[in-house]
């Protein structure tokens, strides 16, 4: 049991050494240690604040990016809609122009056909008039006294005449 209970002198020297250690620590180490702990606390606090600010900035950037993407999608949609409308307008104009050109060509062809028909009719009239004149001339030059000879001559001339 003696080993468990220390001697009175030992307690005093131990207490004196402890107090001396406390005074030395207070004099030389306490301020730098507390300053280092305080600095570290401020550094950690500043880092947490900066991290929170960075987190807010990232959240803002994400929101801005989403807004920009949404705006870009809307703009793309508007451009596509405008392009489709322009395409439809161009197609409609081309169809209208084709119809107009087709109608003009049809009218031109009808007018040309009508002109050719009139030219053929005029030529046919001229040919038939010339044929009639030729027949009349031959009839007049042949015997005028015999009626049956005249009829025979007219029929013969009509059968020989070609209506090309």
C-alpha positions, 0 to 999 in steps of 0.5 A: 500500500505504500506504493499507492500513497505518495510521499508528501514531498513528492506531492509538493514537487509534483505540484510545483513542477505542474504549476511551473509547467502551467506558467511556462506554457501560459507564458510561451505556448498558450497564446500561439496555440490559442492564436493558431486555433483561432486562425484555424477556426476563422479559416474553416469558417471562411472556407465554409462561407466560400463553399456556401457562396460557391454552392449558391453561385453554382445554383445560380449558374444552373438556373441561368443555364436552364433558362438559356437552354429553355430560351434556345429551345424556344428560339429553335422552335420558332425558327423551325416554325418560321422555316416550315411556314416559308417552305409552305409559302414557297410550295404554294407560290410554285403551285400557283405559278405552275397553274398560271403557266399551265393555264397560259400554255393551254390558252396559247395552244387553244389559240394556236389550234384555232388559228390553224383551224381557221387557216385550214378552213380558209385554205379549204374554201380557197381550194374549193372555190378554185375547184369550182372555178376550174369545173365551171371553166371546163363546163363552159368550154365544153359543149353547152348544147347537150345537157346530158353531156354537161352532167356527165362532164360535171360528175366526171370532174367531181370524181377526179377532183381530189380534196387534199 
